[in-house]
Amino acid sequence: MRQKVLFIAAASVLLLAFLVGAWVYKSGKSDAPASQADPAKRIALPDQKHLVRMHAPTLGRPDAAVQIVEFLDPACGACRVFYPRVKSILDANPDDVRLVLRFAPFHRGVDEVVAVLNAASRQGKFWPALEALLNSQAQWAPNHTARVELVWKHLEGLDLDFEQLRTDMASPEIRRSIAQDIADVRALQITKTPTFFVNGQPLPSFGYEQLKNLVDEALRASGR
């Protein structure tokens, strides 16, 4: 009988120790910071120097509260679809949102098309030229391969000096700007287009609603 009582007492002590240990372990887990509990939710901010360069085309006020940086490939179908949606965000917030455009020339041959667009910028026609080429993308980029010789007819009517355009395409400054874009794409580990950053913050996931929500959050944070 005495041995039975001792056995029951020992078992009770072990059970109590187990319950206390389980409670301490559970409490420790619930008190862990969210960043430790789910590291996949943390989004590392990029090195800001790779986002904006002096040669990058811009739309909007320089002092805008919100800055969208878009890395775009002119031969990218998703970029063509997204462009008017991005413009709609700017049109809805003309004083508060600015767009900075960078190039990620992933498609074969598209670096020459980027050179055309940069040369058009020297004549003050970058944005009309970009829109003309996005709208005619299927004609000059068949099978996802850019063919620069097919772009010229789609730029007619923009009052461009084509002889000067061809000369500027080969200029060292334009070639350096393309090389800088490519270097920044690699530094930021961008692998697809379009890729967006809003006030230096990458999108948590790809999509127009995600972009709009991040812009709206940045506008609210600015008080505008």
N, C-alpha and C positions, 0 to 999 in steps of 0.2 A: 504493500500500500504506500509506504514511504517513497519507494522508488518511482511509483506511478505519479505521485504528487510532484516529485522533483522533475520528472520528465515533462509534465504539463507546464511547470513553471519555466523551464528552459526553453520550451517551444514558444511560450508567450513572449519571452524576452527577444528571441530571434525574430518573431513576427513583428514586434514593435520596432526593432532596429531596421528591419526591411522597409516598413511603412515610412519611418522618419527619413531614411535615405532616399526613398522614391520621391517624397515631398520636396526635399532639398534639391534634388536633381531637376525636378519639374520647375521649381521656382527659379533656379538658375537659368534654365532655358528661356522662360518667359520674359526674364529681365534683360536678355541679350539685345543689343542694338539691332535695328532692322537691317542695317548695312551688313552686319555679321550674319544675321539669320538668312538673308537672301542676297549673296554677293552678286548674283546675276542681274539684280535690279539697279545696280550702280552703273552710271554712265560716265566714263572718263571724259573730261573736257579736253578738246584738242589744243595743241600749241597754237595760240591765236595768230602768230606771225605767218602761219601758212594759209590763213583764210583770205586775207585781203592784200592785194598788191596795187601799186600805183597805176599799172596798165589796165586794170580790170574795168570793163564797162559798168556803169551804174545807172539806175533809175531811181528818182526820188531825192528828197532833200538830204544834204550831207549831215544835218543835225537831227535827223529822224530818230525817234526813240527806239525803234525796232529795225534791226538790220538783218535781212535774209541774204545769206550767201548760198548761191546755187552752183554746183558743179554740173556742167551740161555737156553732152556730146551732140552736135548738130545732126548726126545720123541716127540718133536714138529715138525710137518710136515713143517711148514713155515720156521723153523730154518734150516731144511735139505735143503730146496730149496735155501735159502738165503746164505748158507755157501760158495758155490763156487763163488757167486757174490761178496761177501765181500773179498774173497781171490783174485779175479781179480783186485779189487781196490788196494790191497797191492802189487800185482805183477806188476801193472802199475806204482807204486810209491814206489819202494823198500827202498829208503833212507828217504822218507819223511812221510810215514804213518805207524803207529803202531796200532796193535789190542790188546786190553786187554779183556779177556773173563771172564765173571762172570756167575754164574748159578742161574737160577730161576726155581727150580724144582716143577713145577705146577702139572705135571701128576702123577697119583697114582703110587707109587713104584719107581719113577725115582731117588729118593735120593740115593738109593743103586747103581744105575748106575753111578751117579755122584761120589760116593765113589770109584767105579772101575776106573773111569777116573783119579781122583786125585791120586790114588795108582799107576796107570800107569805113571803118571808124575814123580814119584820118581825113575822110571827106565828110564827116558828120552824118554818116548814113548807116551806122552799125545796126541800130534797132530795126529800121525798115528792111535791111538786108537779111538780118536774122529771121524776121517773120516771113519774108519771102521764101527763104530756104527751108524753113520748117514746114510751111504750107505745101511746098513742092518736093518734100523729102523723098517720096516714092519714086520720083522721076530721076533724081540724080544720085540716089543711093540704092540701086536695085540689089537684092540679095544681101543687104546689110554691108555693102561695100561702097564707099564714097568714091565718086568719079568726078573730079574737079572740072573736067572739060564739059560736063553736062550742067554745071551751075549757071553759066553765063547768061543763058536766055531767060532764066528766072529772075535775074537782076535787072533786066531791061525795064525801063520806065522809072528807075530810081534816080535818073540824072547823074549817073556815076561816070567818071573819066576812067574807062577800062584800061587804057594804056598806062595811066598812072597807077591804077589798081595792081596791074601785073608787076610793075616795077617795085611797088611798096611791099608786095608779098614776099619778095626775096630780101628785104632789108634786114640787116643784122638785129635791129631793135625788135622787129616782129618775131624773128626766129628766137631771140632770147626770151620774149614774153611767152611763147609757146613752150619752150624748154622749162621756164619757171613754173608754168601751170602743171606740167607733167611731174616736175620734182615735188610740188606741193601735194599733188594727188597721191604720190607714193608715200610722202611723209605722213599724210593723214590716213593712209591705208584705205583709200576709197577704191571700191571694186565694182561699183555699179552707178548708173546715172538714171535719173537725176538724184543727186545727194544734196541735202539741205542742212544748213546750220542757222539757227535763229538766236541772235545775240550771242554767238559762240557756242550755243547748245545744240548738239546733234539731235535729230528726231529720235524718240524712243522706239519707234517702228515706222516703216514706210507707209505713206498714204496721204491723200489730200486733207482728210479730216485731222490727221495727226499734225500736219503742217499748220493748218488754220488754228487748231487749238493751242499750239505752242506760240503762235503769233498773238493770239488773244490773251494768253497768260502774260506774255511780255508787255503787251499794251496795258493790261491792268496793273502790272507791277510798276510801270512807269507813271501811273496816275493819269494817263491820257484816255 
